[in-house]
Amino acid sequence: MVFKFHTAFALGLLAMVAGMYLIMKAKKDGACCKAFAKVVGWFVIITAFLGIVCSTYYSVLYMQAGLYCPTKAGWHGKHRGRGMKEGPFKKKMMDDDDDDE
């Protein structure tokens, strides 16, 4: 499965915005749970930031490994032009059948 960096990055940004909104709302309102809302807001922002950093790091690693290249991505890209007879799954099945004899 190819890593979906753009989706992870966008969700991280949305989480950061939600955390910031929670902090701003807690500062503005005179609610009884003001301190708790601030703590949760900062927790969401820090976790989202770490998630974005982690996603970016692994995205770079996957890009260096060639997993974003359309010719290398997934089973279909790696075995393009081969029939099922020559594919790794058929070969594995044939090897398993030979062991039974």
N, C-alpha and C positions, 0 to 999 in steps of 0.2 A: 504494500500500500504506500502510495506516495504521500509524503508529509504535506499537509495543507497549511503552509505558513501564513498566507494572506488571511485566512479565516481566523487562525489563532491570534494573529496580530490585531485584527479588528476587534475580536472579542476582548482582548486585553485592554485595548483603548476604551471600549465601552465600559468595562469594569472600573477603569480609572476614573472615568467621568462620573459613574454612579457613586463611587467613593467620595469624590470631591463634592458632589451634590449633597450627599449625606452630611458631610462636615459643614458645608455652608448652611444647610437647613438647621442643623443643630446649633450653630452660632446665632442664627437669626431668631429662632423660636425660643420661648422661655419654658421649654418642656422639662419634665422631671427627669427624663433619661438623657439629658444633654451630654454628660460625660461618656455614657455608654455609646451613644451615637457617634461621638468623635472617635472613640477607640475603634469601633467597628469600621468607620470610614477610613481611618489610617491603615487598619489591617487590610482592607480591600485594596487600597492604593498600593501598599507595599507588596502584597501578593500578586497583584496584576503587573506591577513593574518587574518583579522577579520572573513571572511567567513570560513576559515579553522578551526579557533578556535570554531566558532559556530557549524559547522558540527561535529566536534569531540565531543563537549559537548552533542549535541542531540543524537549522535550515542551511547554514553555511557548511556544516559538515556533510549534509546530504548532497548539497550542490557540488562539493569537491569530490564526492564519491561517484558523481554522475547520475544520481537518481532523478534529477530534473530533466535530463536529456530525453526527448521523446523516443529515441531509438533504444534506450536502455531501460525505460520505465516499464515495470511489470513483466509478467510472463509473456504476453503477446509481443512486446518489443524485443525481448531477448531471443525469441525463437521464431522470428519472422521468416517466412518462406519455408519452414519445415512442416511436413505433414505430421499427423498424430503418430505415425509409425516410428518416426525418428525423434519425437519429443521425449523429454526426460520422464514424463509420467508413464508413457507407454513402455519405455525401457525399464523403468522400475517395476512395472507390472509383469513384464516378461521375465525379469530377473527373479521376482518372487515366485513365478510359476516354475522356473527351473529348479528352485530349491526344494519343491515338493516331491520331485521325482527321485 
